[in-house]
Amino acid sequence: MSAWLPKVRVAACNVAPVFLDTAKTVQKTVSLIREAANNRADLVVFPETYIPTFPLWSLGNAENKQQAAISAPIDNHTFFNRLAQESLLIDGKEMRTLQQACAQNRIYAHIGFNERSPHSLGCLWNSSVLISDSGQILNHHRKIMPTFYEKLVWSPGDGAGLRVVDTQRLGKIGSLICGENTNPLARWSLMAQGEQLHISSWPPVWPTRRVTAAAGNNAAGAAGKQYDNLAANRVWARRLWGRRGSRMGSWI
């Protein structure tokens, strides 16, 4: 970063999970953690609700047929039931496997996952964890307010995870999930804590808005600029370094 900040090598995993299969997705995650460490990364970042998937079946956009829900919400119960069964407990065996992988490979990891409540059969959260290179969970965050159709799947979270962690080795790390990166108060809460490295996790559904007619035939390019502009503005507002992860392409 600079002479007075640590030099950090970050791996952003733009990868897909094994759809609704937590065991295989965790196995894939462990492999990617190992690969990132072998490539001398200090931190590896995974997408929003990477384990076991992002609930695209509920996505609905009446103006864009390419972003339409698979079917009406009442007909998507099979998907939700499977997602609930495959979601993680924060203190479950799958999380312990991920913690062990970080410790064994001496690498930090930020992982998005669907979290289920131990006190309910159907209460789920859009969550993320920051795991240290010793396998310790440094921060556990639940998305404060699910966005639009996400309310069909996830319950609201809380502000307990709006924390910046001083890792010493990598500096002060904070993170937000998807639309939280556009929430002024959520961003301010991290800035006020002296955040130096920001992690933003995203789903595989960019662009979030229709490309205007002015974009002409360069729809993909226009969408990419919109996406990059959002991330760049967040980083500029904080005067810090940023890294984002989403399920598109491969490594960046």
C-alpha positions in Angstrom: 0.0 0.0 0.0 2.6 2.5 1.1 5.8 2.9 3.2 3.6 3.1 6.4 0.9 0.6 5.5 1.3 -3.1 4.9 1.7 -4.5 1.4 -1.3 -6.8 0.8 -1.8 -9.3 -2.0 -5.6 -10.0 -2.5 -7.3 -12.8 -4.5 -10.8 -12.0 -5.6 -12.7 -15.2 -6.5 -15.2 -14.6 -9.3 -16.5 -18.1 -9.1 -19.7 -20.1 -9.0 -20.7 -22.5 -6.2 -21.8 -26.1 -6.7 -25.5 -25.1 -6.9 -27.3 -25.8 -3.6 -24.7 -28.3 -2.6 -23.0 -27.1 0.6 -20.6 -30.1 1.0 -19.2 -29.8 -2.5 -19.1 -26.0 -2.4 -17.2 -26.1 0.9 -14.8 -28.6 -0.7 -14.4 -26.2 -3.7 -13.8 -23.3 -1.3 -11.1 -25.1 0.5 -9.4 -25.8 -2.8 -9.6 -22.1 -3.8 -8.2 -21.0 -0.4 -5.3 -23.3 -1.0 -4.8 -22.1 -4.5 -4.8 -18.4 -3.4 -2.3 -19.2 -0.7 0.0 -21.0 -3.1 -0.1 -17.9 -5.3 1.1 -15.8 -2.3 -2.2 -14.1 -1.5 -2.7 -12.7 2.0 -6.4 -12.5 1.7 -9.0 -14.3 -0.5 -12.5 -12.9 -1.1 -15.6 -14.9 -2.1 -18.9 -13.6 -3.5 -22.2 -12.8 -1.8 -23.9 -15.9 -0.3 -21.4 -18.0 -2.2 -22.3 -21.0 -0.1 -24.5 -22.7 -1.3 -25.8 -20.1 -3.8 -27.5 -16.7 -4.4 -31.3 -17.2 -4.8 -31.6 -16.1 -8.4 -35.0 -17.9 -8.7 -36.7 -15.1 -6.8 -35.2 -12.3 -8.9 -37.9 -10.3 -10.6 -37.8 -7.4 -13.0 -41.0 -6.6 -14.9 -39.1 -4.3 -17.3 -36.4 -6.8 -18.2 -37.3 -10.4 -19.3 -33.7 -11.4 -18.9 -34.0 -10.7 -15.1 -37.4 -12.4 -14.6 -38.1 -14.8 -11.7 -38.2 -18.5 -12.6 -41.9 -18.5 -11.5 -44.2 -16.9 -9.0 -42.9 -16.8 -5.4 -45.6 -19.3 -4.3 -44.1 -21.8 -6.8 -40.5 -21.4 -5.7 -40.9 -23.2 -2.3 -38.9 -26.2 -3.5 -35.8 -24.0 -4.1 -36.3 -22.2 -0.7 -36.7 -25.5 1.1 -33.4 -26.8 -0.4 -31.6 -23.5 0.4 -32.8 -23.7 4.0 -31.5 -27.3 4.3 -28.2 -26.4 2.8 -27.5 -23.2 4.7 -24.8 -23.0 7.3 -24.8 -22.5 11.1 -22.2 -20.0 12.2 -20.7 -22.6 14.6 -21.4 -25.6 12.4 -19.0 -28.2 11.0 -18.8 -26.5 7.5 -17.6 -23.3 9.1 -15.0 -25.1 11.2 -13.7 -26.7 7.9 -13.3 -23.3 6.4 -11.5 -22.0 9.5 -9.2 -24.9 9.5 -8.4 -24.3 5.8 -7.4 -20.7 6.6 -5.2 -21.8 9.5 -3.5 -24.5 7.5 -2.7 -22.2 4.6 -1.9 -19.1 6.7 -4.3 -16.9 4.8 -7.2 -14.6 5.6 -10.6 -15.2 3.9 -13.8 -13.3 3.5 -16.7 -15.6 2.6 -20.3 -14.9 1.9 -22.8 -17.6 2.9 -26.5 -18.3 3.6 -26.8 -18.6 7.4 -29.6 -20.4 9.1 -30.9 -19.9 12.7 -30.5 -22.7 15.2 -33.8 -21.7 16.7 -35.9 -21.8 13.5 -36.6 -24.0 10.5 -36.8 -21.3 8.0 -35.1 -18.1 9.3 -32.1 -17.3 7.0 -29.7 -14.5 6.8 -27.4 -13.1 4.0 -24.1 -13.3 6.0 -20.4 -13.1 5.7 -17.4 -13.9 7.8 -13.8 -12.6 7.9 -11.5 -15.5 9.0 -8.0 -14.9 10.1 -4.8 -16.8 9.1 -5.0 -18.6 12.4 -8.6 -19.7 11.7 -10.4 -17.3 14.0 -13.6 -15.6 13.0 -12.7 -11.9 13.3 -16.1 -10.6 12.2 -19.5 -12.0 11.4 -21.9 -9.8 9.6 -25.6 -10.2 8.6 -26.9 -8.0 5.8 -28.9 -5.3 7.6 -31.8 -5.1 5.1 -32.4 -7.5 2.2 -33.0 -5.7 -1.0 -36.3 -5.9 -3.0 -37.1 -9.5 -3.8 -34.4 -10.7 -1.3 -37.0 -10.2 1.4 -38.7 -13.4 0.1 -35.6 -15.3 1.2 -33.7 -13.5 4.0 -34.6 -12.0 7.3 -33.2 -8.5 8.2 -29.8 -8.6 10.0 -28.4 -6.2 12.6 -25.6 -3.7 13.1 -23.4 -6.0 15.2 -21.2 -6.8 12.2 -20.6 -3.2 11.1 -17.1 -3.5 12.5 -13.6 -2.7 11.2 -11.1 -5.3 12.3 -7.5 -4.2 12.9 -5.6 -7.3 11.6 -2.1 -5.7 12.1 -0.7 -7.8 9.3 -3.2 -6.5 6.6 -4.4 -3.3 8.2 -7.9 -2.3 9.2 -10.5 -4.3 7.2 -14.2 -3.7 6.8 -16.8 -5.1 4.5 -20.4 -4.6 3.3 -22.7 -6.8 1.3 -24.2 -5.7 -2.0 -26.6 -2.8 -1.6 -25.1 -1.9 1.7 -22.3 -0.4 -0.3 -24.8 2.3 -1.4 -26.0 2.9 2.1 -24.5 6.2 3.4 -24.8 5.3 7.1 -23.4 1.8 6.7 -20.4 3.3 4.8 -20.0 6.0 7.3 -19.9 3.6 10.2 -16.9 1.9 8.7 -15.1 5.1 7.7 -15.5 6.4 11.3 -13.6 3.3 12.5 -10.6 4.1 10.3 -11.2 1.5 7.6 -8.2 1.0 5.3 -9.1 -2.0 3.2 -12.8 -2.5 2.1 -14.3 -5.7 0.9 -17.6 -5.5 -1.1 -19.3 -8.7 -2.1 -21.9 -8.9 -4.9 -24.3 -11.4 -6.6 -24.1 -12.6 -10.2 -26.8 -10.2 -11.5 -25.0 -7.2 -12.9 -26.1 -4.8 -14.3 -28.7 -3.9 -11.7 -30.3 -1.3 -14.1 -31.3 -1.4 -17.7 -28.7 0.0 -20.1 -29.9 3.2 -21.6 -30.5 3.6 -25.3 -27.6 6.0 -25.4 -25.3 3.1 -24.8 -26.1 1.8 -28.3 -24.7 -1.6 -29.1 -22.1 -1.5 -26.3 -24.4 -2.8 -23.7 -21.9 -5.0 -21.9 -19.4 -2.1 -21.8 -21.9 0.3 -20.4 -22.9 -2.2 -17.8 -19.3 -2.8 -16.8 -18.6 1.0 -16.5 -21.7 1.3 -14.2 -20.4 -1.5 -12.0 -16.8 -0.2 -11.9 -18.1 3.3 -11.2 -20.0 2.2 -8.1 -17.0 0.4 -6.6 -14.6 3.3 -7.5 -16.8 5.9 -5.9 -17.0 3.9 -2.6 -13.2 3.6 -2.6 -12.7 7.3 -3.4 -15.1 8.4 -0.7 -13.1 6.5 1.9 -9.6 7.3 0.6 -8.8 3.6 0.9 -8.1 0.4 -1.0 -10.9 -1.9 -2.1 -11.5 -5.4 -3.5 -14.8 -6.9 -4.7 -15.9 -10.4 -5.4 -18.9 -11.7 -7.5 -19.7 -14.7 -9.6 -18.3 -13.6 -13.0 -15.3 -14.8 -15.0 -12.3 -16.0 -13.1 -9.6 -14.2 -11.1 -9.1 -10.4 -11.1 
